[in-house]
Amino acid sequence: MTELEKKLLLTEDEYDYLMKHFGYENPLIQKPIVTQINYYFDTDDFSMNRQNTTCRIRLKDGQYTATMKKHSSGSDQSTETEVEIFNGLESTAFTDMGLKLQGELVTKRCVVFKDANCEAVLDKNQYLGQTDYELEIEYTPDHEKDAQVILKIFRDLLTHRKCFLA
């Protein structure tokens, strides 16, 4: 499967602003926030990472999925191979390849826009004692321009907010 995505790193302040803007801070508006945990596997010298390959087991909605993702340099595109697994981290999906669990990433994900061709989400990621925030836009082939427009809308929203505060 081919995945196409654009990402924008956010500050905590920008993330909080967008969460509030899209109603996630309002107790009267019930919007789902999905938590997923990614467990990353690699060799001790991170040879998979150097080859632009990510190996992970994701726990989401009670299901585990093993994914190997090959990233294309300098583009939004990556190629994924997914397999649903039933024994979670006990799976030999990557250990049979000589890989070890190297860390985990806990993501709280909020969908802020979705249509048949594009999906924009706000992510709060926690890993190795760090927290970061991002906007991620996944899109289908032939809809990169739509993803660029959505990204521009978000950038403009954040820029106008800064101008207003100044």
ChimeraX commands (.cxc) that place a marker at each C-alpha (Angstrom):
marker #1 position 0.00,0.00,0.00 radius 0.5
marker #1 position 1.27,3.48,-0.83 radius 0.5
marker #1 position 0.81,6.22,1.75 radius 0.5
marker #1 position 0.99,9.90,0.89 radius 0.5
marker #1 position 1.21,12.44,3.69 radius 0.5
marker #1 position 2.29,15.96,4.53 radius 0.5
marker #1 position 3.33,16.94,8.05 radius 0.5
marker #1 position 3.67,20.21,9.88 radius 0.5
marker #1 position 5.38,20.30,13.27 radius 0.5
marker #1 position 3.52,22.49,15.75 radius 0.5
marker #1 position 4.42,24.18,18.98 radius 0.5
marker #1 position 2.39,23.26,22.05 radius 0.5
marker #1 position 0.71,26.67,21.87 radius 0.5
marker #1 position -0.25,26.17,18.20 radius 0.5
marker #1 position -1.57,22.68,18.97 radius 0.5
marker #1 position -3.65,23.98,21.90 radius 0.5
marker #1 position -5.04,26.78,19.73 radius 0.5
marker #1 position -6.07,24.37,16.96 radius 0.5
marker #1 position -7.60,21.93,19.45 radius 0.5
marker #1 position -9.67,24.76,20.87 radius 0.5
marker #1 position -10.52,26.11,17.40 radius 0.5
marker #1 position -11.87,22.72,16.31 radius 0.5
marker #1 position -13.92,22.20,19.47 radius 0.5
marker #1 position -11.84,19.56,21.24 radius 0.5
marker #1 position -11.57,21.73,24.36 radius 0.5
marker #1 position -15.34,22.26,24.60 radius 0.5
marker #1 position -17.03,19.78,26.99 radius 0.5
marker #1 position -20.34,20.31,25.15 radius 0.5
marker #1 position -18.87,18.97,21.92 radius 0.5
marker #1 position -18.06,15.28,22.12 radius 0.5
marker #1 position -15.32,14.53,19.59 radius 0.5
marker #1 position -13.29,11.36,19.79 radius 0.5
marker #1 position -9.61,11.43,20.66 radius 0.5
marker #1 position -8.03,8.12,19.67 radius 0.5
marker #1 position -4.95,6.81,21.45 radius 0.5
marker #1 position -2.58,4.55,19.58 radius 0.5
marker #1 position 0.74,3.09,20.68 radius 0.5
marker #1 position 3.51,2.37,18.19 radius 0.5
marker #1 position 6.30,0.00,19.21 radius 0.5
marker #1 position 9.38,0.49,17.03 radius 0.5
marker #1 position 11.85,-2.24,16.12 radius 0.5
marker #1 position 15.35,-1.92,14.69 radius 0.5
marker #1 position 18.86,-3.31,15.09 radius 0.5
marker #1 position 21.03,-1.96,17.90 radius 0.5
marker #1 position 22.91,0.18,15.37 radius 0.5
marker #1 position 19.62,1.37,13.75 radius 0.5
marker #1 position 20.44,-0.04,10.32 radius 0.5
marker #1 position 16.75,-0.11,9.29 radius 0.5
marker #1 position 16.43,3.59,10.07 radius 0.5
marker #1 position 19.52,4.35,7.97 radius 0.5
marker #1 position 17.81,2.50,5.11 radius 0.5
marker #1 position 14.71,4.76,5.50 radius 0.5
marker #1 position 12.70,1.80,6.76 radius 0.5
marker #1 position 10.44,1.80,9.82 radius 0.5
marker #1 position 9.27,-1.40,11.47 radius 0.5
marker #1 position 6.51,-1.04,14.03 radius 0.5
marker #1 position 3.71,-2.83,15.81 radius 0.5
marker #1 position 0.73,-0.54,16.39 radius 0.5
marker #1 position -1.91,-1.06,19.06 radius 0.5
marker #1 position -5.11,0.75,18.11 radius 0.5
marker #1 position -8.69,-0.05,19.13 radius 0.5
marker #1 position -7.52,-3.26,20.78 radius 0.5
marker #1 position -5.90,-4.62,17.59 radius 0.5
marker #1 position -2.24,-5.07,16.82 radius 0.5
marker #1 position -0.87,-4.48,13.33 radius 0.5
marker #1 position 2.72,-5.03,12.22 radius 0.5
marker #1 position 3.88,-2.57,9.56 radius 0.5
marker #1 position 7.07,-2.21,7.58 radius 0.5
marker #1 position 7.24,1.23,5.98 radius 0.5
marker #1 position 9.80,2.17,3.33 radius 0.5
marker #1 position 10.14,5.96,3.06 radius 0.5
marker #1 position 11.01,7.60,-0.25 radius 0.5
marker #1 position 13.69,10.26,0.14 radius 0.5
marker #1 position 12.53,13.81,-0.49 radius 0.5
marker #1 position 8.87,13.00,-1.11 radius 0.5
marker #1 position 5.59,12.58,0.74 radius 0.5
marker #1 position 5.38,8.93,-0.33 radius 0.5
marker #1 position 6.08,5.75,1.55 radius 0.5
marker #1 position 5.26,2.13,0.84 radius 0.5
marker #1 position 3.69,0.09,3.63 radius 0.5
marker #1 position 3.24,-3.60,4.15 radius 0.5
marker #1 position 0.78,-4.41,6.96 radius 0.5
marker #1 position -0.11,-7.63,8.71 radius 0.5
marker #1 position -2.66,-7.94,11.51 radius 0.5
marker #1 position -1.16,-9.92,14.37 radius 0.5
marker #1 position -2.93,-11.60,17.24 radius 0.5
marker #1 position -0.22,-12.01,19.86 radius 0.5
marker #1 position 0.76,-8.36,20.26 radius 0.5
marker #1 position 4.34,-7.69,21.21 radius 0.5
marker #1 position 4.92,-11.44,21.55 radius 0.5
marker #1 position 4.78,-11.55,17.76 radius 0.5
marker #1 position 7.91,-12.62,15.94 radius 0.5
marker #1 position 7.01,-10.28,13.05 radius 0.5
marker #1 position 10.30,-8.39,13.45 radius 0.5
marker #1 position 12.34,-10.40,15.94 radius 0.5
marker #1 position 12.74,-13.13,13.32 radius 0.5
marker #1 position 14.53,-10.46,11.25 radius 0.5
marker #1 position 16.99,-9.82,14.10 radius 0.5
marker #1 position 15.26,-6.62,15.21 radius 0.5
marker #1 position 14.68,-5.57,18.81 radius 0.5
marker #1 position 12.14,-3.31,20.45 radius 0.5
marker #1 position 13.84,0.11,20.57 radius 0.5
marker #1 position 11.07,2.35,21.89 radius 0.5
marker #1 position 7.44,3.29,21.93 radius 0.5
marker #1 position 5.43,6.29,20.80 radius 0.5
marker #1 position 2.04,7.11,22.33 radius 0.5
marker #1 position -0.12,9.28,20.08 radius 0.5
marker #1 position -3.38,11.02,20.91 radius 0.5
marker #1 position -5.00,11.68,17.52 radius 0.5
marker #1 position -7.88,14.00,16.65 radius 0.5
marker #1 position -9.42,14.07,13.18 radius 0.5
marker #1 position -10.11,17.70,12.23 radius 0.5
marker #1 position -11.01,17.20,8.55 radius 0.5
marker #1 position -11.92,14.17,6.46 radius 0.5
marker #1 position -13.31,13.55,3.01 radius 0.5
marker #1 position -12.87,10.75,0.46 radius 0.5
marker #1 position -9.43,12.02,-0.61 radius 0.5
marker #1 position -7.84,13.80,2.36 radius 0.5
marker #1 position -7.72,13.47,6.12 radius 0.5
marker #1 position -6.15,16.03,8.47 radius 0.5
marker #1 position -5.33,15.04,12.04 radius 0.5
marker #1 position -3.77,16.72,15.05 radius 0.5
marker #1 position -1.34,14.50,16.94 radius 0.5
marker #1 position 0.17,14.81,20.40 radius 0.5
marker #1 position 3.11,12.41,20.52 radius 0.5
marker #1 position 4.95,11.21,23.62 radius 0.5
marker #1 position 8.18,9.22,23.38 radius 0.5
marker #1 position 11.43,8.84,25.31 radius 0.5
marker #1 position 10.38,11.52,27.81 radius 0.5
marker #1 position 9.60,13.99,25.00 radius 0.5
marker #1 position 6.34,15.46,23.71 radius 0.5
marker #1 position 5.78,16.89,20.26 radius 0.5
marker #1 position 2.81,18.05,18.25 radius 0.5
marker #1 position 1.99,17.86,14.56 radius 0.5
marker #1 position -0.59,18.28,11.88 radius 0.5
marker #1 position -0.62,15.33,9.47 radius 0.5
marker #1 position -2.51,15.28,6.18 radius 0.5
marker #1 position -2.90,11.96,4.40 radius 0.5
marker #1 position -4.14,12.07,0.84 radius 0.5
marker #1 position -4.91,9.80,-2.07 radius 0.5
marker #1 position -2.99,9.84,-5.35 radius 0.5
marker #1 position -3.96,12.71,-7.66 radius 0.5
marker #1 position -5.01,14.85,-4.66 radius 0.5
marker #1 position -1.70,16.39,-3.61 radius 0.5
marker #1 position -2.99,19.85,-4.56 radius 0.5
marker #1 position -5.95,19.38,-2.21 radius 0.5
marker #1 position -3.54,18.43,0.59 radius 0.5
marker #1 position -1.45,21.52,-0.18 radius 0.5
marker #1 position -4.56,23.72,0.05 radius 0.5
marker #1 position -5.50,22.18,3.41 radius 0.5
marker #1 position -1.95,22.72,4.66 radius 0.5
marker #1 position -2.06,26.35,3.53 radius 0.5
marker #1 position -5.38,26.88,5.34 radius 0.5
marker #1 position -3.83,25.64,8.57 radius 0.5
marker #1 position -0.70,27.76,8.11 radius 0.5
marker #1 position -2.86,30.82,7.39 radius 0.5
marker #1 position -4.99,30.12,10.45 radius 0.5
marker #1 position -1.89,30.00,12.64 radius 0.5
marker #1 position -0.34,33.06,10.95 radius 0.5
marker #1 position -3.51,35.16,11.33 radius 0.5
marker #1 position -3.71,34.17,14.97 radius 0.5
marker #1 position -0.14,35.41,15.54 radius 0.5
marker #1 position -0.92,38.67,13.73 radius 0.5
marker #1 position -4.02,39.14,15.89 radius 0.5
marker #1 position -2.04,38.56,19.09 radius 0.5
marker #1 position 0.67,41.01,18.00 radius 0.5
marker link #1:1,2 radius 0.2
marker link #1:2,3 radius 0.2
marker link #1:3,4 radius 0.2
marker link #1:4,5 radius 0.2
marker link #1:5,6 radius 0.2
marker link #1:6,7 radius 0.2
marker link #1:7,8 radius 0.2
marker link #1:8,9 radius 0.2
marker link #1:9,10 radius 0.2
marker link #1:10,11 radius 0.2
marker link #1:11,12 radius 0.2
marker link #1:12,13 radius 0.2
marker link #1:13,14 radius 0.2
marker link #1:14,15 radius 0.2
marker link #1:15,16 radius 0.2
marker link #1:16,17 radius 0.2
marker link #1:17,18 radius 0.2
marker link #1:18,19 radius 0.2
marker link #1:19,20 radius 0.2
marker link #1:20,21 radius 0.2
marker link #1:21,22 radius 0.2
marker link #1:22,23 radius 0.2
marker link #1:23,24 radius 0.2
marker link #1:24,25 radius 0.2
marker link #1:25,26 radius 0.2
marker link #1:26,27 radius 0.2
marker link #1:27,28 radius 0.2
marker link #1:28,29 radius 0.2
marker link #1:29,30 radius 0.2
marker link #1:30,31 radius 0.2
marker link #1:31,32 radius 0.2
marker link #1:32,33 radius 0.2
marker link #1:33,34 radius 0.2
marker link #1:34,35 radius 0.2
marker link #1:35,36 radius 0.2
marker link #1:36,37 radius 0.2
marker link #1:37,38 radius 0.2
marker link #1:38,39 radius 0.2
marker link #1:39,40 radius 0.2
marker link #1:40,41 radius 0.2
marker link #1:41,42 radius 0.2
marker link #1:42,43 radius 0.2
marker link #1:43,44 radius 0.2
marker link #1:44,45 radius 0.2
marker link #1:45,46 radius 0.2
marker link #1:46,47 radius 0.2
marker link #1:47,48 radius 0.2
marker link #1:48,49 radius 0.2
marker link #1:49,50 radius 0.2
marker link #1:50,51 radius 0.2
marker link #1:51,52 radius 0.2
marker link #1:52,53 radius 0.2
marker link #1:53,54 radius 0.2
marker link #1:54,55 radius 0.2
marker link #1:55,56 radius 0.2
marker link #1:56,57 radius 0.2
marker link #1:57,58 radius 0.2
marker link #1:58,59 radius 0.2
marker link #1:59,60 radius 0.2
marker link #1:60,61 radius 0.2
marker link #1:61,62 radius 0.2
marker link #1:62,63 radius 0.2
marker link #1:63,64 radius 0.2
marker link #1:64,65 radius 0.2
marker link #1:65,66 radius 0.2
marker link #1:66,67 radius 0.2
marker link #1:67,68 radius 0.2
marker link #1:68,69 radius 0.2
marker link #1:69,70 radius 0.2
marker link #1:70,71 radius 0.2
marker link #1:71,72 radius 0.2
marker link #1:72,73 radius 0.2
marker link #1:73,74 radius 0.2
marker link #1:74,75 radius 0.2
marker link #1:75,76 radius 0.2
marker link #1:76,77 radius 0.2
marker link #1:77,78 radius 0.2
marker link #1:78,79 radius 0.2
marker link #1:79,80 radius 0.2
marker link #1:80,81 radius 0.2
marker link #1:81,82 radius 0.2
marker link #1:82,83 radius 0.2
marker link #1:83,84 radius 0.2
marker link #1:84,85 radius 0.2
marker link #1:85,86 radius 0.2
marker link #1:86,87 radius 0.2
marker link #1:87,88 radius 0.2
marker link #1:88,89 radius 0.2
marker link #1:89,90 radius 0.2
marker link #1:90,91 radius 0.2
marker link #1:91,92 radius 0.2
marker link #1:92,93 radius 0.2
marker link #1:93,94 radius 0.2
marker link #1:94,95 radius 0.2
marker link #1:95,96 radius 0.2
marker link #1:96,97 radius 0.2
marker link #1:97,98 radius 0.2
marker link #1:98,99 radius 0.2
marker link #1:99,100 radius 0.2
marker link #1:100,101 radius 0.2
marker link #1:101,102 radius 0.2
marker link #1:102,103 radius 0.2
marker link #1:103,104 radius 0.2
marker link #1:104,105 radius 0.2
marker link #1:105,106 radius 0.2
marker link #1:106,107 radius 0.2
marker link #1:107,108 radius 0.2
marker link #1:108,109 radius 0.2
marker link #1:109,110 radius 0.2
marker link #1:110,111 radius 0.2
marker link #1:111,112 radius 0.2
marker link #1:112,113 radius 0.2
marker link #1:113,114 radius 0.2
marker link #1:114,115 radius 0.2
marker link #1:115,116 radius 0.2
marker link #1:116,117 radius 0.2
marker link #1:117,118 radius 0.2
marker link #1:118,119 radius 0.2
marker link #1:119,120 radius 0.2
marker link #1:120,121 radius 0.2
marker link #1:121,122 radius 0.2
marker link #1:122,123 radius 0.2
marker link #1:123,124 radius 0.2
marker link #1:124,125 radius 0.2
marker link #1:125,126 radius 0.2
marker link #1:126,127 radius 0.2
marker link #1:127,128 radius 0.2
marker link #1:128,129 radius 0.2
marker link #1:129,130 radius 0.2
marker link #1:130,131 radius 0.2
marker link #1:131,132 radius 0.2
marker link #1:132,133 radius 0.2
marker link #1:133,134 radius 0.2
marker link #1:134,135 radius 0.2
marker link #1:135,136 radius 0.2
marker link #1:136,137 radius 0.2
marker link #1:137,138 radius 0.2
marker link #1:138,139 radius 0.2
marker link #1:139,140 radius 0.2
marker link #1:140,141 radius 0.2
marker link #1:141,142 radius 0.2
marker link #1:142,143 radius 0.2
marker link #1:143,144 radius 0.2
marker link #1:144,145 radius 0.2
marker link #1:145,146 radius 0.2
marker link #1:146,147 radius 0.2
marker link #1:147,148 radius 0.2
marker link #1:148,149 radius 0.2
marker link #1:149,150 radius 0.2
marker link #1:150,151 radius 0.2
marker link #1:151,152 radius 0.2
marker link #1:152,153 radius 0.2
marker link #1:153,154 radius 0.2
marker link #1:154,155 radius 0.2
marker link #1:155,156 radius 0.2
marker link #1:156,157 radius 0.2
marker link #1:157,158 radius 0.2
marker link #1:158,159 radius 0.2
marker link #1:159,160 radius 0.2
marker link #1:160,161 radius 0.2
marker link #1:161,162 radius 0.2
marker link #1:162,163 radius 0.2
marker link #1:163,164 radius 0.2
marker link #1:164,165 radius 0.2
marker link #1:165,166 radius 0.2
view
